[in-house]
Amino acid sequence: MTVLVIAEHDHATVKPATLNTVTAAIACQSGDVHVLVAGANAAEAGKSAAQIVGVAKVIVADSPSLAENLAENVAAQVLAIAAGYSHILFPSTANGKNVAPRVAAKLDVAQISDITKVDSPDTFERPIYAGNAIATVQSADATKVITVRTTGFDAAAATGGSAAVETAEGVADSGKSSFVGREVTKSERPELTAAKIIVSGGRALGSAEKFTEVMAPLADKLNAGLGASRAAVDAGYAPNDWQVGQTGKIVAPQLYIAAGISGAIQHLAGMKDSKVIVAINKDEEAPIFSVADYGLVADLFTAVPELVKAL
């Protein structure tokens, strides 16, 4: 049977999380991989999805009811074409985690959340206890509804594929929810989940002013995303959308620089899959050093400006 991937997109292009989810779908070894692009005026996103290597078919469902990605409407669209698919995969993003449980409930199956590895078509691995243990989950459900932790899978090639593109009738508005408005944070820096380099600061920075003064120049030099620990966010030093950790964003950049972050389990769960981790902390016993590839025991207020000058 075939595998269905629910694309994350902005109606014009496919977002990177979709590429990682396609890789997970291919690993399910269950047959062809199809991608559903549910949106409004989303033909361009469909063309983008058709170029992903490993995708056999793209289904574009176009309807005004899908313009704002309301979970009730997207779930209805998935259910409208779900028959015949052995696996339905969503990226483990805010959108994916909003829609997947609705689909699983309607299909009367158990959702398998946040997988990081596919052992076989019915057996998967997922982190538990803030990533301190890995659970192996086996499902006997006829349809497996899965969310994919994108940091656990390499991205499929975005170009080079030539999938067929089909259209499906878009669902009508469910009437269960309505779109009121959206406030989007705009930044010239890379978005955390897509950034190749991330610079994060912790509570040791002491204030929002110091956070900006010390961390921003380093991020600018490296063209990096700016992150923060939960402690820094809770203290008001950084906005919520900068939070990296179990209750924030899960990231796996090529380079992660943590300054003034002790390394609580909550934070490590969100960044320990980074390819190279650099920790700067004046406490040589800080837990962050246990996962760091490079550690510098130093005062961040001295070390970070010196690093900026050296760059």
One Martini backbone bead per residue (centre of mass of N, CA, C, O) as a GRO file, in nm:
protein
  311
    1MET     BB    1   0.102   0.032   0.008
    2THR     BB    2   0.057   0.363   0.051
    3VAL     BB    3   0.200   0.687   0.122
    4LEU     BB    4   0.104   0.978   0.314
    5VAL     BB    5   0.185   1.322   0.278
    6ILE     BB    6   0.160   1.619   0.462
    7ALA     BB    7   0.200   1.925   0.362
    8GLU     BB    8   0.412   2.194   0.418
    9HIS     BB    9   0.284   2.528   0.345
   10ASP     BB   10   0.223   2.861   0.154
   11HIS     BB   11   0.088   2.794  -0.146
   12ALA     BB   12   0.383   2.812  -0.311
   13THR     BB   13   0.559   2.645  -0.106
   14VAL     BB   14   0.762   2.409   0.034
   15LYS     BB   15   0.852   2.308   0.333
   16PRO     BB   16   1.117   2.151   0.485
   17ALA     BB   17   0.954   1.941   0.660
   18THR     BB   18   0.859   1.771   0.417
   19LEU     BB   19   1.132   1.640   0.340
   20ASN     BB   20   1.166   1.470   0.601
   21THR     BB   21   0.894   1.318   0.573
   22VAL     BB   22   0.960   1.171   0.312
   23THR     BB   23   1.191   1.003   0.425
   24ALA     BB   24   1.011   0.850   0.625
   25ALA     BB   25   0.820   0.730   0.411
   26ILE     BB   26   1.033   0.564   0.261
   27ALA     BB   27   1.110   0.390   0.521
   28CYS     BB   28   0.832   0.228   0.532
   29GLN     BB   29   0.815   0.025   0.286
   30SER     BB   30   0.498   0.037   0.139
   31GLY     BB   31   0.560   0.218  -0.117
   32ASP     BB   32   0.438   0.473  -0.239
   33VAL     BB   33   0.468   0.834  -0.250
   34HIS     BB   34   0.241   1.071  -0.133
   35VAL     BB   35   0.121   1.416  -0.176
   36LEU     BB   36  -0.053   1.660   0.016
   37VAL     BB   37  -0.201   1.967  -0.108
   38ALA     BB   38  -0.365   2.185   0.114
   39GLY     BB   39  -0.537   2.465  -0.040
   40ALA     BB   40  -0.507   2.797  -0.189
   41ASN     BB   41  -0.373   2.841  -0.468
   42ALA     BB   42  -0.156   2.560  -0.480
   43ALA     BB   43  -0.005   2.488  -0.750
   44GLU     BB   44   0.290   2.565  -0.685
   45ALA     BB   45   0.324   2.370  -0.448
   46GLY     BB   46   0.274   2.120  -0.621
   47LYS     BB   47   0.519   2.155  -0.806
   48SER     BB   48   0.725   2.146  -0.579
   49ALA     BB   49   0.650   1.856  -0.477
   50ALA     BB   50   0.712   1.708  -0.756
   51GLN     BB   51   1.041   1.750  -0.714
   52ILE     BB   52   1.060   1.541  -0.507
   53VAL     BB   53   1.248   1.294  -0.412
   54GLY     BB   54   1.030   0.997  -0.403
   55VAL     BB   55   0.781   1.106  -0.547
   56ALA     BB   56   0.492   0.989  -0.728
   57LYS     BB   57   0.252   1.179  -0.600
   58VAL     BB   58   0.036   1.468  -0.637
   59ILE     BB   59  -0.215   1.624  -0.431
   60VAL     BB   60  -0.446   1.881  -0.516
   61ALA     BB   61  -0.628   2.080  -0.281
   62ASP     BB   62  -0.877   2.325  -0.369
   63SER     BB   63  -0.982   2.574  -0.123
   64PRO     BB   64  -1.101   2.828   0.071
   65SER     BB   65  -1.109   2.644   0.338
   66LEU     BB   66  -0.766   2.614   0.310
   67ALA     BB   67  -0.620   2.894   0.346
   68GLU     BB   68  -0.567   2.870   0.691
   69ASN     BB   69  -0.530   2.577   0.806
   70LEU     BB   70  -0.765   2.451   0.932
   71ALA     BB   71  -0.791   2.165   1.102
   72GLU     BB   72  -1.077   2.065   1.027
   73ASN     BB   73  -1.040   2.091   0.714
   74VAL     BB   74  -0.781   1.928   0.673
   75ALA     BB   75  -0.883   1.667   0.797
   76ALA     BB   76  -1.114   1.627   0.593
   77GLN     BB   77  -0.926   1.605   0.347
   78VAL     BB   78  -0.770   1.358   0.436
   79LEU     BB   79  -1.021   1.169   0.473
   80ALA     BB   80  -1.117   1.184   0.169
   81ILE     BB   81  -0.821   1.014   0.087
   82ALA     BB   82  -0.736   0.773   0.292
   83ALA     BB   83  -0.805   0.552   0.127
   84GLY     BB   84  -0.535   0.314   0.076
   85TYR     BB   85  -0.363   0.399   0.319
   86SER     BB   86  -0.117   0.291   0.550
   87HIS     BB   87   0.013   0.584   0.569
   88ILE     BB   88   0.011   0.895   0.771
   89LEU     BB   89   0.211   1.188   0.735
   90PHE     BB   90   0.343   1.429   0.966
   91PRO     BB   91   0.472   1.695   1.067
   92SER     BB   92   0.610   1.808   1.387
   93THR     BB   93   0.416   2.057   1.392
   94ALA     BB   94   0.176   2.266   1.462
   95ASN     BB   95  -0.001   2.167   1.229
   96GLY     BB   96   0.039   1.860   1.250
   97LYS     BB   97  -0.051   1.845   1.562
   98ASN     BB   98  -0.347   1.950   1.490
   99VAL     BB   99  -0.443   1.723   1.276
  100ALA     BB  100  -0.368   1.425   1.341
  101PRO     BB  101  -0.567   1.357   1.582
  102ARG     BB  102  -0.824   1.386   1.409
  103VAL     BB  103  -0.764   1.159   1.213
  104ALA     BB  104  -0.724   0.929   1.416
  105ALA     BB  105  -1.003   0.946   1.548
  106LYS     BB  106  -1.173   0.897   1.287
  107LEU     BB  107  -1.012   0.613   1.235
  108ASP     BB  108  -0.961   0.460   1.504
  109VAL     BB  109  -0.656   0.532   1.593
  110ALA     BB  110  -0.326   0.532   1.692
  111GLN     BB  111  -0.108   0.762   1.750
  112ILE     BB  112   0.225   0.835   1.625
  113SER     BB  113   0.472   1.018   1.792
  114ASP     BB  114   0.770   1.155   1.709
  115ILE     BB  115   0.946   1.019   1.508
  116THR     BB  116   1.308   0.900   1.442
  117LYS     BB  117   1.237   0.596   1.342
  118VAL     BB  118   1.241   0.321   1.103
  119ASP     BB  119   1.226  -0.027   1.133
  120SER     BB  120   0.933  -0.070   1.012
  121PRO     BB  121   0.613  -0.050   0.895
  122ASP     BB  122   0.524  -0.113   1.231
  123THR     BB  123   0.805   0.020   1.344
  124PHE     BB  124   0.903   0.262   1.598
  125GLU     BB  125   1.083   0.556   1.704
  126ARG     BB  126   1.071   0.739   2.026
  127PRO     BB  127   1.087   0.988   2.242
  128ILE     BB  128   1.134   0.996   2.600
  129TYR     BB  129   1.197   1.172   2.864
  130ALA     BB  130   1.337   1.410   2.709
  131GLY     BB  131   1.529   1.189   2.546
  132ASN     BB  132   1.638   0.959   2.761
  133ALA     BB  133   1.445   0.775   2.588
  134ILE     BB  134   1.361   0.493   2.372
  135ALA     BB  135   1.078   0.404   2.198
  136THR     BB  136   0.923   0.106   2.086
  137VAL     BB  137   0.670   0.101   1.830
  138GLN     BB  138   0.383  -0.106   1.768
  139SER     BB  139   0.149  -0.145   1.491
  140ALA     BB  140  -0.189  -0.286   1.396
  141ASP     BB  141  -0.295  -0.079   1.229
  142ALA     BB  142  -0.411  -0.019   0.917
  143THR     BB  143  -0.369   0.285   0.995
  144LYS     BB  144  -0.092   0.508   1.013
  145VAL     BB  145  -0.059   0.776   1.237
  146ILE     BB  146   0.204   1.023   1.187
  147THR     BB  147   0.465   1.192   1.350
  148VAL     BB  148   0.758   1.387   1.252
  149ARG     BB  149   1.075   1.428   1.352
  150THR     BB  150   1.276   1.613   1.153
  151THR     BB  151   1.561   1.572   1.299
  152GLY     BB  152   1.563   1.244   1.234
  153PHE     BB  153   1.571   1.341   0.922
  154ASP     BB  154   1.661   1.371   0.624
  155ALA     BB  155   1.644   1.554   0.350
  156ALA     BB  156   1.500   1.563   0.071
  157ALA     BB  157   1.522   1.631  -0.241
  158ALA     BB  158   1.379   1.918  -0.396
  159THR     BB  159   1.519   1.816  -0.661
  160GLY     BB  160   1.458   1.572  -0.948
  161GLY     BB  161   1.172   1.522  -0.965
  162SER     BB  162   0.853   1.359  -1.135
  163ALA     BB  163   0.565   1.395  -1.040
  164ALA     BB  164   0.248   1.350  -1.038
  165VAL     BB  165  -0.041   1.567  -1.094
  166GLU     BB  166  -0.330   1.601  -0.894
  167THR     BB  167  -0.674   1.649  -0.838
  168ALA     BB  168  -0.891   1.753  -0.570
  169GLU     BB  169  -1.163   1.795  -0.398
  170GLY     BB  170  -1.256   2.035  -0.203
  171VAL     BB  171  -1.360   2.111   0.093
  172ALA     BB  172  -1.584   2.218   0.296
  173ASP     BB  173  -1.677   2.407   0.536
  174SER     BB  174  -1.735   2.309   0.867
  175GLY     BB  175  -1.796   2.554   1.088
  176LYS     BB  176  -1.605   2.512   1.360
  177SER     BB  177  -1.420   2.743   1.241
  178SER     BB  178  -1.235   3.060   1.242
  179PHE     BB  179  -1.071   3.326   1.095
  180VAL     BB  180  -0.931   3.620   1.244
  181GLY     BB  181  -0.600   3.619   1.281
  182ARG     BB  182  -0.248   3.736   1.230
  183GLU     BB  183   0.070   3.732   1.400
  184VAL     BB  184   0.380   3.814   1.257
  185THR     BB  185   0.708   3.745   1.293
  186LYS     BB  186   0.968   3.955   1.188
  187SER     BB  187   1.282   3.843   1.032
  188GLU     BB  188   1.613   3.839   0.905
  189ARG     BB  189   1.644   3.588   1.037
  190PRO     BB  190   1.651   3.272   1.072
  191GLU     BB  191   1.461   3.017   1.125
  192LEU     BB  192   1.511   2.788   1.355
  193THR     BB  193   1.418   2.513   1.203
  194ALA     BB  194   1.613   2.618   0.937
  195ALA     BB  195   1.876   2.668   1.065
  196LYS     BB  196   2.231   2.614   1.048
  197ILE     BB  197   2.257   2.843   1.268
  198ILE     BB  198   2.275   2.873   1.634
  199VAL     BB  199   2.216   3.127   1.885
  200SER     BB  200   2.222   3.090   2.244
  201GLY     BB  201   2.059   3.206   2.544
  202GLY     BB  202   2.055   3.269   2.891
  203ARG     BB  203   2.006   3.370   3.216
  204ALA     BB  204   2.302   3.496   3.247
  205LEU     BB  205   2.241   3.772   3.094
  206GLY     BB  206   1.997   3.928   3.289
  207SER     BB  207   1.876   4.070   3.014
  208ALA     BB  208   1.743   4.195   2.730
  209GLU     BB  209   1.970   4.393   2.668
  210LYS     BB  210   2.208   4.189   2.693
  211PHE     BB  211   2.111   3.989   2.490
  212THR     BB  212   2.132   4.180   2.246
  213GLU     BB  213   2.424   4.288   2.289
  214VAL     BB  214   2.569   3.996   2.282
  215MET     BB  215   2.412   3.800   2.066
  216ALA     BB  216   2.349   3.955   1.800
  217PRO     BB  217   2.638   3.992   1.676
  218LEU     BB  218   2.688   3.686   1.640
  219ALA     BB  219   2.446   3.625   1.460
  220ASP     BB  220   2.523   3.826   1.235
  221LYS     BB  221   2.801   3.705   1.161
  222LEU     BB  222   2.657   3.400   1.107
  223ASN     BB  223   2.369   3.398   1.010
  224ALA     BB  224   2.179   3.344   1.262
  225GLY     BB  225   1.984   3.210   1.481
  226LEU     BB  226   1.779   3.298   1.761
  227GLY     BB  227   1.804   3.174   2.091
  228ALA     BB  228   1.653   3.014   2.392
  229SER     BB  229   1.587   2.954   2.697
  230ARG     BB  230   1.340   2.914   2.916
  231ALA     BB  231   1.451   3.100   3.134
  232ALA     BB  232   1.482   3.349   2.947
  233VAL     BB  233   1.187   3.366   2.863
  234ASP     BB  234   1.054   3.379   3.149
  235ALA     BB  235   1.230   3.651   3.214
  236GLY     BB  236   1.212   3.834   2.932
  237TYR     BB  237   1.471   3.824   2.728
  238ALA     BB  238   1.281   3.655   2.530
  239PRO     BB  239   1.089   3.531   2.304
  240ASN     BB  240   0.899   3.252   2.255
  241ASP     BB  241   1.007   3.189   1.949
  242TRP     BB  242   1.312   3.123   2.077
  243GLN     BB  243   1.252   2.860   2.205
  244VAL     BB  244   1.451   2.591   2.323
  245GLY     BB  245   1.286   2.273   2.350
  246GLN     BB  246   1.042   2.072   2.460
  247THR     BB  247   0.847   2.352   2.479
  248GLY     BB  248   0.963   2.428   2.204
  249LYS     BB  249   1.212   2.396   1.983
  250ILE     BB  250   1.327   2.163   1.748
  251VAL     BB  251   1.675   2.124   1.678
  252ALA     BB  252   1.938   2.067   1.390
  253PRO     BB  253   2.202   2.207   1.336
  254GLN     BB  254   2.526   2.241   1.243
  255LEU     BB  255   2.530   2.489   1.459
  256TYR     BB  256   2.557   2.522   1.826
  257ILE     BB  257   2.538   2.809   2.044
  258ALA     BB  258   2.592   2.814   2.401
  259ALA     BB  259   2.516   3.089   2.625
  260GLY     BB  260   2.445   3.061   2.952
  261ILE     BB  261   2.378   2.743   2.951
  262SER     BB  262   2.341   2.470   3.154
  263GLY     BB  263   2.150   2.208   3.062
  264ALA     BB  264   1.875   2.123   3.077
  265ILE     BB  265   1.670   1.880   2.978
  266GLN     BB  266   1.473   2.063   2.822
  267HIS     BB  267   1.695   2.175   2.631
  268LEU     BB  268   1.840   1.921   2.524
  269ALA     BB  269   1.587   1.804   2.374
  270GLY     BB  270   1.610   2.049   2.144
  271MET     BB  271   1.960   2.020   2.060
  272LYS     BB  272   2.131   1.735   2.062
  273ASP     BB  273   2.117   1.693   1.728
  274SER     BB  274   2.337   1.860   1.672
  275LYS     BB  275   2.627   1.847   1.505
  276VAL     BB  276   2.746   2.112   1.656
  277ILE     BB  277   2.856   2.189   1.995
  278VAL     BB  278   2.875   2.502   2.172
  279ALA     BB  279   3.005   2.591   2.498
  280ILE     BB  280   2.936   2.874   2.726
  281ASN     BB  281   3.071   2.852   3.065
  282LYS     BB  282   3.169   2.914   3.403
  283ASP     BB  283   3.059   2.624   3.463
  284GLU     BB  284   3.223   2.320   3.458
  285GLU     BB  285   2.946   2.152   3.564
  286ALA     BB  286   2.775   2.186   3.333
  287PRO     BB  287   2.562   1.986   3.144
  288ILE     BB  288   2.629   2.095   2.854
  289PHE     BB  289   2.916   1.950   2.836
  290SER     BB  290   2.803   1.653   2.779
  291VAL     BB  291   2.713   1.750   2.461
  292ALA     BB  292   2.964   1.890   2.383
  293ASP     BB  293   3.223   1.939   2.150
  294TYR     BB  294   3.266   2.236   2.263
  295GLY     BB  295   3.433   2.391   2.548
  296LEU     BB  296   3.395   2.703   2.744
  297VAL     BB  297   3.546   2.829   3.033
  298ALA     BB  298   3.357   3.128   3.063
  299ASP     BB  299   3.275   3.451   3.033
  300LEU     BB  300   3.044   3.563   2.814
  301PHE     BB  301   3.109   3.878   2.830
  302THR     BB  302   3.395   3.804   2.703
  303ALA     BB  303   3.382   3.573   2.486
  304VAL     BB  304   3.176   3.675   2.274
  305PRO     BB  305   3.313   3.941   2.184
  306GLU     BB  306   3.577   3.797   2.098
  307LEU     BB  307   3.444   3.623   1.880
  308VAL     BB  308   3.342   3.853   1.707
  309LYS     BB  309   3.621   3.976   1.647
  310ALA     BB  310   3.743   3.713   1.514
  311LEU     BB  311   3.515   3.719   1.276
   0.00000   0.00000   0.00000
